[in-house]
Amino acid sequence: MTEKIETLLKEVHAGISHERFEEIYNEFNRLVCTTRFEVSEKISAARELGDLANNPEYDKAKEWQRAVEDEIAGYRKALNEAKVIS
């Protein structure tokens, strides 16, 4: 878990406004709908370069994918555990 997600979890456990919840949701949605697609495109382009065993572009894309998926999981957890204060 990254420091960013750890901080986010502390924030949502302490209590956040509805507006802040929406900001977090919008970032989660951007990651799922936009960034995930960009990662997929990058992986596909790297695959077209050939030999995956010796393909630094593919390795970078897969590393990016792992980071994005970890961040998505962190945002999902934060949204599920958020304590929204009216």
Short mmCIF file of the C-alpha atoms (twelve columns), coordinates in Angstrom:
data_MODEL
# 
_entry.id   MODEL 
# 
loop_
_atom_site.group_PDB 
_atom_site.id 
_atom_site.type_symbol 
_atom_site.label_atom_id 
_atom_site.label_alt_id 
_atom_site.label_comp_id 
_atom_site.label_asym_id 
_atom_site.label_seq_id 
_atom_site.Cartn_x 
_atom_site.Cartn_y 
_atom_site.Cartn_z 
_atom_site.pdbx_PDB_model_num 
ATOM 1  C CA . MET A 1  0.000   0.000   0.000   1 
ATOM 2  C CA . THR A 2  1.396   3.363   -0.973  1 
ATOM 3  C CA . GLU A 3  1.796   6.300   1.362   1 
ATOM 4  C CA . LYS A 4  -0.868  8.119   -0.663  1 
ATOM 5  C CA . ILE A 5  -3.434  5.379   -0.013  1 
ATOM 6  C CA . GLU A 6  -2.449  5.062   3.664   1 
ATOM 7  C CA . THR A 7  -3.031  8.796   4.081   1 
ATOM 8  C CA . LEU A 8  -6.341  8.578   2.232   1 
ATOM 9  C CA . LEU A 9  -7.527  5.741   4.481   1 
ATOM 10 C CA . LYS A 10 -6.631  7.705   7.611   1 
ATOM 11 C CA . GLU A 11 -8.547  10.667  6.222   1 
ATOM 12 C CA . VAL A 12 -11.724 8.700   5.426   1 
ATOM 13 C CA . HIS A 13 -11.635 6.879   8.777   1 
ATOM 14 C CA . ALA A 14 -11.459 10.208  10.598  1 
ATOM 15 C CA . GLY A 15 -14.494 11.482  8.699   1 
ATOM 16 C CA . ILE A 16 -14.931 13.402  5.464   1 
ATOM 17 C CA . SER A 17 -17.494 15.703  3.935   1 
ATOM 18 C CA . HIS A 18 -19.841 14.604  1.186   1 
ATOM 19 C CA . GLU A 19 -17.911 16.868  -1.196  1 
ATOM 20 C CA . ARG A 20 -14.626 15.157  -0.310  1 
ATOM 21 C CA . PHE A 21 -16.274 11.754  -0.807  1 
ATOM 22 C CA . GLU A 22 -17.291 12.870  -4.303  1 
ATOM 23 C CA . GLU A 23 -13.723 13.999  -5.045  1 
ATOM 24 C CA . ILE A 24 -12.394 10.609  -3.994  1 
ATOM 25 C CA . TYR A 25 -15.081 8.854   -6.041  1 
ATOM 26 C CA . ASN A 26 -14.251 10.958  -9.103  1 
ATOM 27 C CA . GLU A 27 -10.567 10.033  -8.834  1 
ATOM 28 C CA . PHE A 28 -11.501 6.361   -8.433  1 
ATOM 29 C CA . ASN A 29 -13.747 6.606   -11.484 1 
ATOM 30 C CA . ARG A 30 -10.978 8.281   -13.524 1 
ATOM 31 C CA . LEU A 31 -8.572  5.492   -12.620 1 
ATOM 32 C CA . VAL A 32 -11.065 2.779   -13.532 1 
ATOM 33 C CA . CYS A 33 -12.485 4.320   -16.706 1 
ATOM 34 C CA . THR A 34 -9.565  6.252   -18.174 1 
ATOM 35 C CA . THR A 35 -6.228  5.201   -16.718 1 
ATOM 36 C CA . ARG A 36 -7.013  1.478   -16.851 1 
ATOM 37 C CA . PHE A 37 -7.797  1.855   -20.568 1 
ATOM 38 C CA . GLU A 38 -4.558  3.781   -21.154 1 
ATOM 39 C CA . VAL A 39 -2.595  1.014   -19.440 1 
ATOM 40 C CA . SER A 40 -4.295  -1.602  -21.580 1 
ATOM 41 C CA . GLU A 41 -3.407  0.325   -24.741 1 
ATOM 42 C CA . LYS A 42 0.219   0.639   -23.608 1 
ATOM 43 C CA . ILE A 43 0.450   -3.103  -22.932 1 
ATOM 44 C CA . SER A 44 -1.056  -3.907  -26.326 1 
ATOM 45 C CA . ALA A 45 1.390   -1.593  -28.096 1 
ATOM 46 C CA . ALA A 46 4.311   -3.153  -26.222 1 
ATOM 47 C CA . ARG A 47 3.149   -6.666  -27.145 1 
ATOM 48 C CA . GLU A 48 3.276   -5.711  -30.805 1 
ATOM 49 C CA . LEU A 49 6.997   -5.016  -30.420 1 
ATOM 50 C CA . GLY A 50 7.608   -8.740  -30.136 1 
ATOM 51 C CA . ASP A 51 9.646   -10.812 -27.687 1 
ATOM 52 C CA . LEU A 52 8.130   -10.107 -24.268 1 
ATOM 53 C CA . ALA A 53 11.095  -11.639 -22.449 1 
ATOM 54 C CA . ASN A 54 13.384  -8.850  -23.671 1 
ATOM 55 C CA . ASN A 55 10.906  -6.017  -23.946 1 
ATOM 56 C CA . PRO A 56 11.463  -3.132  -21.501 1 
ATOM 57 C CA . GLU A 57 8.378   -1.315  -22.819 1 
ATOM 58 C CA . TYR A 58 6.217   -4.301  -21.903 1 
ATOM 59 C CA . ASP A 59 7.852   -4.546  -18.468 1 
ATOM 60 C CA . LYS A 60 7.201   -0.841  -17.814 1 
ATOM 61 C CA . ALA A 61 3.583   -1.154  -18.927 1 
ATOM 62 C CA . LYS A 62 2.989   -4.179  -16.679 1 
ATOM 63 C CA . GLU A 63 4.605   -2.345  -13.759 1 
ATOM 64 C CA . TRP A 64 2.314   0.623   -14.419 1 
ATOM 65 C CA . GLN A 65 -0.650  -1.757  -14.544 1 
ATOM 66 C CA . ARG A 66 0.244   -3.199  -11.121 1 
ATOM 67 C CA . ALA A 67 0.560   0.293   -9.651  1 
ATOM 68 C CA . VAL A 68 -2.776  1.414   -11.126 1 
ATOM 69 C CA . GLU A 69 -4.583  -1.715  -9.926  1 
ATOM 70 C CA . ASP A 70 -3.133  -1.249  -6.435  1 
ATOM 71 C CA . GLU A 71 -4.305  2.356   -6.438  1 
ATOM 72 C CA . ILE A 72 -7.779  1.352   -7.634  1 
ATOM 73 C CA . ALA A 73 -7.987  -1.210  -4.818  1 
ATOM 74 C CA . GLY A 74 -6.919  1.436   -2.307  1 
ATOM 75 C CA . TYR A 75 -9.514  3.921   -3.534  1 
ATOM 76 C CA . ARG A 76 -12.200 1.206   -3.500  1 
ATOM 77 C CA . LYS A 77 -11.298 0.368   0.104   1 
ATOM 78 C CA . ALA A 78 -11.356 4.050   1.066   1 
ATOM 79 C CA . LEU A 79 -14.772 4.562   -0.494  1 
ATOM 80 C CA . ASN A 80 -16.171 1.465   1.207   1 
ATOM 81 C CA . GLU A 81 -14.811 2.454   4.605   1 
ATOM 82 C CA . ALA A 82 -15.432 6.211   4.382   1 
ATOM 83 C CA . LYS A 83 -17.171 7.859   7.270   1 
ATOM 84 C CA . VAL A 84 -19.109 10.719  5.715   1 
ATOM 85 C CA . ILE A 85 -19.954 13.526  8.105   1 
ATOM 86 C CA . SER A 86 -22.951 15.687  7.270   1 
# 
